[in-house]
């Protein structure tokens, strides 16, 4: 799955980029924060944060099969994820990719929140090839990365290393 996160684009441009990804990629594309754009672009779903429309409210208006993901960083954010298909929990480790990510919760914090969420959980925040097994060992069904790929000298090689690490 690929999450499209371009917060500075206007809705029209975001829809164009989302549609181009949906057309080009053989995997599901979810749009960050904007269910309206995701639906207009034919994306597989949306990923919402704590300041967005709650997953349960979206569930009432999106078509069957539309994927809803929700961000969770602490117990107080769990209610926004009710009705989501999956949660992105973190930051598990310190990260510089998102300035407002908050303090790292560690693998134990991830495991506890994943258990409380009751849906598949993706570990996010500071994940790379050196610590992905810790996140996966804590129960993550997947990992979400930015820096581990985009800051690598060879992004394709970095993505393959992370992919093979999650399959083992």
NORQUI-V189769 format. One record per residue. RES is the residue in three letters. PSI is psi in radians with two decimals (NA if undefined). Layout:
# NORQUI-V189769
res->{RES	RES}
psi->{PSI	PSI}
This chain:
# NORQUI-V189769
res->{UNK	UNK	UNK	UNK	UNK	UNK	UNK	UNK	UNK	UNK	UNK	UNK	UNK	UNK	UNK	UNK	UNK	UNK	UNK	UNK	UNK	UNK	UNK	UNK	UNK	UNK	UNK	UNK	UNK	UNK	UNK	UNK	UNK	UNK	UNK	UNK	UNK	UNK	UNK	UNK	UNK	UNK	UNK	UNK	UNK	UNK	UNK	UNK	UNK	UNK	UNK	UNK	UNK	UNK	UNK	UNK	UNK	UNK	UNK	UNK	UNK	UNK	UNK	UNK	UNK	UNK	UNK	UNK	UNK	UNK	UNK	UNK	UNK	UNK	UNK	UNK	UNK	UNK	UNK	UNK	UNK	UNK	UNK	UNK	UNK	UNK	UNK	UNK	UNK	UNK	UNK	UNK	UNK	UNK	UNK	UNK	UNK	UNK	UNK	UNK	UNK	UNK	UNK	UNK	UNK	UNK	UNK	UNK	UNK	UNK	UNK	UNK	UNK	UNK	UNK	UNK	UNK	UNK	UNK	UNK	UNK	UNK	UNK	UNK	UNK	UNK	UNK	UNK	UNK	UNK	UNK	UNK	UNK	UNK	UNK	UNK	UNK	UNK	UNK	UNK	UNK	UNK	UNK	UNK	UNK	UNK	UNK	UNK	UNK	UNK	UNK	UNK	UNK	UNK	UNK	UNK	UNK	UNK	UNK	UNK	UNK	UNK	UNK	UNK	UNK	UNK	UNK	UNK}
psi->{2.50	2.28	2.16	2.02	1.63	1.39	-0.39	-0.05	2.55	2.82	-0.66	-0.82	-0.71	-0.74	-0.68	-0.78	-0.76	-0.79	-0.70	-0.72	-0.78	-0.73	-0.64	-0.46	2.46	0.23	2.81	2.47	2.26	2.54	2.33	2.24	-0.44	1.56	-0.63	-0.76	-0.72	-0.80	-0.77	-0.59	-0.10	0.39	2.82	-0.39	-2.90	2.65	2.13	2.59	-3.10	-0.35	0.05	3.12	2.31	2.60	-0.67	-0.63	-0.72	-0.70	-0.57	-0.35	-0.17	2.75	2.77	2.46	-0.18	2.20	2.32	2.13	2.69	2.50	2.44	2.22	-0.13	3.00	-0.67	-0.26	-0.10	-0.68	-0.58	-0.35	-0.10	2.20	-0.10	2.70	-0.49	2.84	2.55	2.03	2.30	-3.02	2.33	-0.75	2.83	2.47	2.57	0.02	-0.45	1.96	-0.49	0.44	-0.41	-3.07	2.56	2.43	-0.20	2.98	-0.66	-0.72	-0.70	-0.87	-0.74	-0.82	-0.65	-0.73	-0.78	-0.62	-0.64	0.20	2.89	2.44	2.42	2.29	2.35	2.61	1.81	0.25	2.34	-3.06	-0.38	-0.37	0.05	-0.56	-0.55	-0.75	-0.79	-0.65	-0.40	0.03	0.10	2.34	-0.20	3.03	2.60	2.32	2.68	-1.22	-0.67	-0.41	-0.92	-0.36	-0.02	2.56	-0.58	1.58	-0.65	-0.79	-0.70	-0.75	-0.72	-0.68	-0.74	-0.69	-0.81	-0.51	-0.59	-0.33	-0.26	NA}
